[in-house]
Structures are given as C-alpha cells and as structure tokens.
C-alpha cells in the first residue's frame, strides 16, 4: 500500500522544480531585456562624435578644394573624395544638411549667412543659395547649414 503523503511530496518537489525553472527564466529575461536596453542606448548614441566632426571638417575642406580646383580633372578627384567622405559620415549615423535653393528656411538646421532681397513674396524666407553644408546627429543640429536667405521687402 502506498503512503498517501507520497503524491503530495512528489507534487511539492515538482512545484519546487518549476519554481526554480521560472526563476531562471525570469533572470534570463531580465538579463536579455537589460542587454537590449543597453544596445538600444548604444545605437541611439551610436555616433562616434569626435570622428564624425573630424570627417565633417575634412568634408568642408575638400568641398572648398573642389570648388576652387583649377582643372576639371582636379575637380572630379576632389568631388570623388567628397562623395566618399559623405558616405562615411552617413555610415556613422550623422546626416549632412544640404538645402536646395527654394527650400524654406529652417532655423533648426540652417543659419542665415546673408540676406538677399526679393520682390516676390512667395520667395520670402526661402534659401537663395548654400554657403556651407550643415551636420545633424540624431535629429540634433551640430553645425547648421550656412545659407543666404531671401527676404521680401
């Protein structure tokens, strides 16, 4: 004859085993969640700011060299370097701000280097030309684009 307490002892032992399994799973889930949060923080920070700023400075200098090149061959070489640097900057998580003439002036990503008068009210507060490309990282303007802004008079 079996002891009636035996099934209860076996059940209690199984409950203990399940409790340990659930506790281990909870610990694993917490660890994975913490790792995911840390990875997310790294991804959001993601940008190696000193490197991106140095690349941006080189981009600015190389763009200036391209615009003052003495021959089409030199200009093409500098433009190829500029394109490669742009890919590096974007690949590092930054965004170049290069507004086009006619774009609305955006004080968050642009700064007025100069003002150009216009007789057309539809062109008021639009970009006439770009003086210097800007830089944003994670939606924050690091260096606003320098632009000449049209102003209706």
C-alpha positions in Angstrom: 0.0 0.0 0.0 1.3 3.5 -0.9 1.6 6.2 1.6 -1.0 9.0 0.9 1.6 11.7 1.6 3.9 10.4 -1.2 1.9 12.0 -4.1 1.8 15.3 -2.1 5.6 15.2 -1.5 6.1 14.4 -5.2 3.8 17.4 -6.2 5.7 19.7 -3.8 9.0 18.6 -5.3 7.7 19.3 -8.8 6.4 22.7 -7.7 9.9 23.5 -6.3 11.5 22.4 -9.6 9.1 24.5 -11.6 9.7 27.5 -9.3 13.4 27.2 -9.9 12.9 27.0 -13.7 10.6 30.0 -13.7 13.1 32.0 -11.5 15.9 31.1 -14.0 13.7 32.1 -16.9 12.8 35.4 -15.2 16.5 36.1 -14.6 17.3 35.3 -18.2 14.5 37.5 -19.5 15.7 40.4 -17.2 19.3 40.0 -18.5 18.1 39.9 -22.1 16.0 43.0 -21.6 18.9 44.8 -19.9 21.2 43.9 -22.8 18.5 45.1 -25.3 18.2 48.4 -23.5 22.0 48.8 -23.4 22.2 48.0 -27.1 19.4 50.5 -27.8 21.2 53.2 -25.9 24.4 52.5 -27.8 22.5 52.5 -31.1 20.9 55.8 -30.3 24.2 57.3 -29.1 25.7 55.3 -32.0 27.7 58.1 -33.4 31.4 58.4 -32.7 31.1 62.2 -32.4 34.8 63.1 -32.5 35.3 61.0 -35.6 32.2 62.5 -37.3 33.3 66.0 -36.5 36.7 65.4 -38.0 35.2 63.8 -41.1 32.9 66.8 -41.4 35.8 69.2 -41.2 37.6 67.2 -43.9 34.4 67.2 -46.0 34.2 71.0 -45.7 37.8 71.5 -46.7 37.6 69.0 -49.6 34.4 70.7 -50.8 36.2 74.0 -50.8 39.1 72.4 -52.8 36.6 71.0 -55.3 35.0 74.4 -55.9 38.4 76.1 -56.4 40.0 73.4 -58.5 42.0 74.6 -61.5 41.0 71.8 -63.8 38.1 69.5 -64.4 40.3 66.6 -63.6 41.2 68.1 -60.2 37.6 69.0 -59.5 36.4 65.4 -60.3 39.1 64.0 -58.0 38.0 66.3 -55.1 34.4 65.5 -55.7 35.1 61.8 -55.6 36.7 62.3 -52.2 33.8 64.4 -51.0 31.4 61.7 -52.0 33.4 59.1 -50.1 33.5 61.2 -47.0 29.8 61.8 -47.2 29.2 58.0 -47.2 31.5 57.7 -44.2 29.6 60.4 -42.3 26.2 58.9 -43.1 27.5 55.5 -42.3 28.5 56.7 -38.9 24.9 57.8 -38.1 25.1 61.5 -39.0 23.2 63.5 -41.6 24.5 66.2 -43.9 22.2 69.2 -44.2 22.4 70.5 -47.8 19.3 72.6 -48.5 18.5 73.4 -52.1 17.7 76.9 -53.5 13.9 77.5 -53.0 13.7 75.4 -49.8 12.0 77.1 -46.9 14.4 78.4 -44.3 14.6 76.2 -41.3 16.1 77.9 -38.2 16.7 74.5 -36.6 19.1 73.2 -39.2 20.2 76.4 -41.0 21.7 79.8 -40.2 21.4 82.8 -42.3 24.9 83.8 -43.5 23.4 86.7 -45.5 20.1 88.0 -46.8 19.1 88.6 -50.4 16.2 90.9 -51.2 13.4 89.6 -53.4 10.4 91.3 -55.0 8.4 88.0 -55.0 6.5 87.5 -51.7 6.3 83.7 -52.4 10.1 83.6 -52.1 10.2 85.3 -48.7 12.2 83.2 -46.2 13.5 80.7 -48.7 17.0 79.6 -49.5 18.7 81.6 -52.3 22.0 79.6 -52.1 24.0 77.4 -49.8 27.3 78.8 -48.4 28.2 75.7 -46.2 26.7 72.3 -45.7 25.4 71.6 -42.1 25.5 68.5 -39.9 22.9 66.8 -37.7 23.3 63.8 -35.4 20.2 62.0 -34.0 18.0 64.9 -35.1 20.2 67.5 -33.2 21.9 70.2 -35.3 25.6 70.1 -34.6 26.5 72.6 -37.3 23.7 74.5 -39.1 24.0 74.9 -42.8 25.0 78.4 -43.8 22.6 79.8 -46.3 21.7 83.0 -48.0 18.0 83.7 -47.2 15.7 85.6 -49.4 13.7 88.4 -47.8 10.7 90.1 -49.3 11.0 93.9 -49.0 
